[in-house]
Amino acid sequence: FIQIDTSNILFICGGAFDGIEQIIEKRMSGSAVGFEADVRSKKDYEKENLLSKIVQQDVVKYGLIPELVGRLPVIATLRDLDKDALIQILTEPKNAIIKQYTELFRLDGVELEFETGALEAIAEKAVEKKTGARGLRSIVEQTLMHTMYDTPSDASTEKIVISASCVNDGDEPLVLHRASSENAG
């Protein structure tokens, strides 16, 4: 065995800790007796964020050894991303997914536009699938799959508009074509 002095080592644990909610709920439910007792149903516990009530003892009951838990002075929990946050992730960062695909289509001389409803539908799908931000790319890619293959071969395509029905129902996007020079003369 090699002995290591862990007094100057920062321990960071991360993960889903699947099932720890039941441990927290069991600890919090306790027994309620008396006229003014706070009696709560399981539905009440589901409504509030149980993870925000976690303490070190819950982590020990979950299965982490007390020696390790003692080195975790702060426990922070995260909430799922909501629809608005996912839309921000889709559009705002410098390397946002929507900006990447817009640039990809621009290289072929085509303007790509996502309607607000389409962005909301993409975010709703990610929330529904519980994939968070990681699922956004696959949803956008699935929506644009056929369009990405067809657009480079059609030089007359000027603009493509993605609507909510494209995302939800797999409908074809609105494709606007350039006025041909033959018709102008």
N, C-alpha and C positions, 0 to 999 in steps of 0.2 A: 504494500500500500504506500501511496505517496500522500503525505499530509500537505494540505494547501490552506493558507490563511485566507479565509473568505471575508475578513472584516472590511476590505477595500474593494470588494467585487459587487457590482450592481446586478441584481437578478431581475430579469423581466420575463414574465410568463404571459403568453397570449394564446387565445384559442376560443373555441365555441363553448366549451364546458357544457356540453349537451346534457340536460337533465338536472342541472343545479337549481333550476327554478323550483322544482318539487321540494328540494331541501330547504330553500328559503321560505317557501309557502308553509311547510310543516312547522318551521321554527316560529313564523309570525302568527300562525292561526291560533296556537295556544288553546287554552280552555277559557271560555267566557261564562261566568256565573254571576247572577245578580240582576237587579232591575236596570242598572245603568251600564251593563256590560256592553262592549262593542262587539256585537255578533255580526260576522261577515260571511257571505257565501263565497264559493269558489269563483263565481263570476266577478265578484269585486276584486279578487286578487289578480284575475286575468287582465282586468282593465288597467290596473296600475303597472308600472314597470317594476317587476319584482327584482330584476338585476340591480337596480339602483339601491336596494336595501341589503346588499351582500355584505357579510362581515367575514373575518378570517376563520371563524369556527365553521362556517358553511363550506369553505374551501377544504378544510381538514376533513369534514364529513364526506365531502365529495371524493377524497382519496389522496390528496397531496399530503406528503409527510409534514408533520409540524415543524421540523427543522428548516424546511424550505419555506413554508408559510411564514415563519418568523422573520425571514429575510425579505418579505414583501410588505413594507410598511404602508403602502398606498395601493388601494384597489380601485381601478377606474373601469367603468362600464361604458359601452357604446350602444347607441340606438340605431335601428335600421334607417337607411336613407329614405326620405319621403320623395314624393313626385317632384316637388319644386327643386330639391337638391339634385336630383338626377337630371333634370332639365338644365340646371346650371352646369353640371359636369359635361353634358352633351355639347354645350354651346360656348361657355365662357373661357376656359383655360386656353393658353396659347396653342397647345396641341390638341384641342378638343376634337372629338370624333367627327362632328358635323363639319368642322373646318377642314379636317383631313380629306373627307370625301368630296367636299366642294372643290378643293384644290386638285384632287385627282381628276375630276370631271373637267375642270378648267384647262388642264393640260391637253384635253381633246377638243377644246374650244366650245365647251358646253357649260352653261350656267345651271347649277343645281340649287334648287330652293326647297326648303322644308317649311310647310305651313305650321303654324302654332299648334294646330290640332294633331299633326303628325308627331311633333316633339312630345306632346302630352301622351299620345298613344304609345310611343316607344317607352316613355318613363313608366306608364301604367303597366305595360307588359313586364318590365323589369321588376316592379314591385310585386306583381302577381306571381311571377316565377321565383321570387325571393332570391334573385341573383345579384342584387345590388348593382354597383357601377360596372362590374365585370361583365354582366350580361348585356350591357348597352351595345357594345360592338357587334355581338352576334345578331342582335335584333335588327340593327341598322343594315348589316351585311345581308341578312336574309331578305330584307325589304328591297335592297338595291341589286340583288344577285343578277336577275335577268337584264336589268338596265345596264349594269356594268359591262356585260358581254355584248349587248346590242349597240350601245352608243358609239364605240370607236369605228364601227363599220358603216355608220350612217353619218355622212358628212353634212347632211342638211339639218341635223338636230341643233337647235339653238339653245333651248332651255327645257329643263325637266323639273316638274313641280310634284313633290311628294305630299300626299294628303293623308289624313287619318285612315281613310279606307284602304290605302295602299298597305299600311302597317297592320291594321286589324283584319282585313278581309283578303289581302293579297291582290287587290285590284292593281291594274296597270297604272303607272303615274301619267300625269298630263305631260305630253311631249309637244313642244312648240317647234316648228320647223322654220328655217330661214326662207324668205321669199326667193325663189330661184331667179337667176338673171335672165332666163329664157322668157319668163312671164312678164318681166319688167319692160322688155323692149318691144 
